[in-house]
Amino acid sequence: MEFELGSILKLVKRRLLFIIVLCIAAVGLAGSVSYYVLQPKYEATASILIQGDRQQKAINDIMAGQKLVTTYGEIIRSSRIAEEVVSKLQLKMTAEELLKNVKTRTNSESLVTTVIVTNSKAQRATDIANGFGEAFNANIQSIMGVENVVFLDRAKVPSDPISPKPVFNMAVAFGLALITGIAISILRELMEKPVRSAKDIQLDLQLPLLGTVGKLKPRKRRNKAKTKSAEGATSYEEENAKIILPGTTEVI
C-alpha cells in the first residue's frame, strides 16, 4: 500500500485515540521520572585569575602565562588539592570520588581558570568549588613558586538545578511518542488485510462510495420449515390415497 499525505492524515484521524493515549502516557512517565525519580544536580563555578608580574608587562610574559593556564587547570584537579578539600569540608568521600564531579575550564586567550563542581545539594556544590579555589591559591606557591594567583570570583549558591529538565524531557517524550504512534498505525495498516467498513474500501481504492447494502433479515429456523413441509406432504399423500386407492366405497 502506498501512503500519500492525504491518506496518512486520514490514517492518523482514524487512529487518533491510540496516538493521544500513547502521547499522554509517555509525557506522564517522563514527568514522573523527572520530578520524583531522578535526583536533581546543581552546578557551582569559581574563577581563578593568573596574573602576570606587575613589573613586567611584556607580551612574551603574557603569552607564557596563557600557556601555563592549562597546567594550572591540571593542578587544580590533582589529588593533592582534592584531598585538602575533602579534609577541610569533612566530606564523606575519597579524593577520586570527588574529582569525578569536578571540572576545569580554561581559555587560551584568557588567564582565567574556572572550577566547575556538580553536586546534588546546591550549598555543598558551592562549598566545594570555593574549597578548590582556596586550596589551589594556598598551594600553588609551594608547587610552582608562583605568587600571582588571585581568587577572582567566589562560587554562589545556584538557585535552579542543571538536571533533570522536566519540561525538556516531557517535550522530547511527546515528540517520540507522536512519531512512534504514527509509525505503529502505519505498520498495523500494512499488516491488516480484512476490510471492516465502507471507509476502508474508499480509503484503499481511492474511489467514491455509491452505496451500501443493508443487513438482511435472519432466516427462519430450518426445523420449522421442515415440519411444515412434512405436514403438507403427509396431508397431500392422504388425500391422494383416498382418491387412487382401489376397492373403496367412499365417493370423492
N, C-alpha and C positions, 0 to 999 in steps of 0.2 A: 504494500500500500504506500503510495506517495503522499506525503503530507505537505500541504501548502500553508501559507499564513492563515488563510480563512478557515481551513479545516482544523488547524491547531487551536485557533481561538474557539471554535465550536467544541473541540475536544476538551479544552480547559473548562468551558462552561458546563459541560456535562459532568466533569469530574471535580467541579468547584468545591463541593463539600469535603471531599477527600483531601484536596490540596489545602483548604483552610484549616482543617483539623490537624494536618501534619505540620503546618507552619506554627499554629498555636502551641502544639506540643514541643516543638523544637525551641521556640522562644522561651517558653516556660521552663524548660530544662536548663537552657543556658543561663537564664536569670537566677534560678535556684542555685546552680553550681557557683555562679559568680558571687552571689551575696552570702550564701550560707556554707559553702564547702571550701572554696579557695581562700587561703589566708592572705590578707592584704599586705603589701610590701611598700615601704616608704624609702625615699631616697634623699640623702643629705649630702651637700657638697661644701668643701672648704678649699680656699685658694691660697697658694703659697707663691710669693714673688722672689725670684732670684735676681738680686740687684747686681749691677756692675760696680767696680771700685769707684767711689765718688771722686777720687783724684785723677782717675784716668777715664776719659770718655772717648777713646779711640775706637774706630769702627772694628778693628781686629778684636778688641776685648769684648765687644757686643756679640760678634759672631762666635767667639769662643764660648760665651755664656749661653747662647742658643743651642750649641752642640751639647752642652752639659745638662740641659733640661731633661733629656731622655735618661741620662744617668741618674739624675735626682729622682725621677719617677720610679726607677727600679729600686732605689734605696728606700723610698717610702714604703714600698710593698715588700721589703725584706723581712725576714723572720725576727731580726733584732728589734725593729720598730714595732712589729706586731706583738711580740712578747711583752714589750713595755706597756703597750696599750691594754693588753689583757690583764696585766698585773695592776695597773693604775685603776682601771674601771672594775676590777674584780669580776671579769666575765667568766661564765661557766662554759668555756670552750677553749680549744687549743689555738695556737697561732695559725696553724694550717687551716683550721675551720674558719677562722676569722677572715683570712686573706681570700677565701672563696667569694666573699661578699664585698670586697674592696677593689676598686679600680682607680687608675690614674689616667688623666687626660692631659696631654702635652701638645704644644703647637710650636712648630719650627720657627714661626715668625714672631713668637712671643716668649717672654721669660717667665710666664705664669704656668704653674703646675696645679691642676685641680684634682682633689681627692674626692672620690665618689663612693659612698657607702650605702648599701641596701640592707634593710632590716625590717622585721615585722612590726616593730614599735618605732614610732616617729622620734621620740625622745632618745631612744637608745641609738638610733642611726646618727642623730646629731652629735651625741657624746662621742661616738666612735670616730666620726670624721674630724672633730676638733681634737680628739686624742692623738690621731695620726699626725695632724699638723704640729701639735705641741711637741710630740716625741721626735719628729723629724727636725724641728728647729733646735731642740736641745742636743741632738746627737750629731748633726751634720758637721760641726766644728771638729769633733774628735775623729770623725770618719774621713773627711776630706780637707780639714783645715780651712773651712770656708766660714766667714762671719757675715756675709752679705745676703742672708736669707731673712725675709720678713713674712710674718703670718698676715697675709693681705686681707682676706675675708673669712671670718668665722662662719661655720655652718649654722643655719637657722632651722628651727623645727618645721618640717613640712606639714602643710595642712591637709593635703589630699594624697592618697596613695597613688603610686605609678602603675600598680596592677593589683587585682584584676580591673578591667574596664567593663562593667556590666552592660552599658549601653552599646559599646562596640561589639561585645560578644553576642548580644541578642540580635544586633543588626546582621552580623555575619551568619548566625544561626537561621535567621529568617530567609536570607538570600539562598543559603544552601538548601533549606527545606523547600523553598519555592521551585528551585531547579530540579531537585530530586522528585518532587511531586509531579511536575510536568513530564519528566523522563519516565517515571513509573507508569503514568497514564498512557503515554505513547506506547510503551512496551506492552502493557496489557491490551491495548487496542490492536496491536500487531498479532498478539498471541490468541486473541479471542476470535473464533470463526463464526459461531452462530449469530443469526440476525434476530434481535429481540423485539424490535419495534420498527414502525414505518420510518422513523427518523434515521435509523441505521441504514436503511436502503437508500434513502435520499442522500445521506452523507457519503456513502461508499460509491454509489453510481453517479452522483452529481447530476441527477435528473429530477425534474419536477414531479411531485406526487399528485396523481389524478384522482385517486380514490382508494378506499379500503373496503374489504368485505367484512360485514358484521358477523357476530357469532351466531351459529345455528342452534336451534332448539335441540335439546337432547332427545334421542330416540326412546321409544317405549321399550320396556323390557321384552326380551325375546320369548320368555316363557309364557307371558300373557298372550302374545301373538300366536305362539304355537298352540296354546289351549283353545283359543277362539277358532283357529283354522281346523283343529282336530274335531271340535264340537260341530262345526259346519259340515265337515266331511262326513261325520257319523250320521247326522240327520239326513243328508243327501243320499247316503247309501241306504238308509232305512226306507226312504220314500221310493227310491228306485227298486228296492227289493219288493216292495208292495206291488209295484207295477209289473215287474217282469217274472215274478215267481209263478210257475205253472200250477194248476190244480186248485187255485184259490177261488172261493165263492164270494169274495168281497168285491163289490162293484166300485170301481175307481171313478 
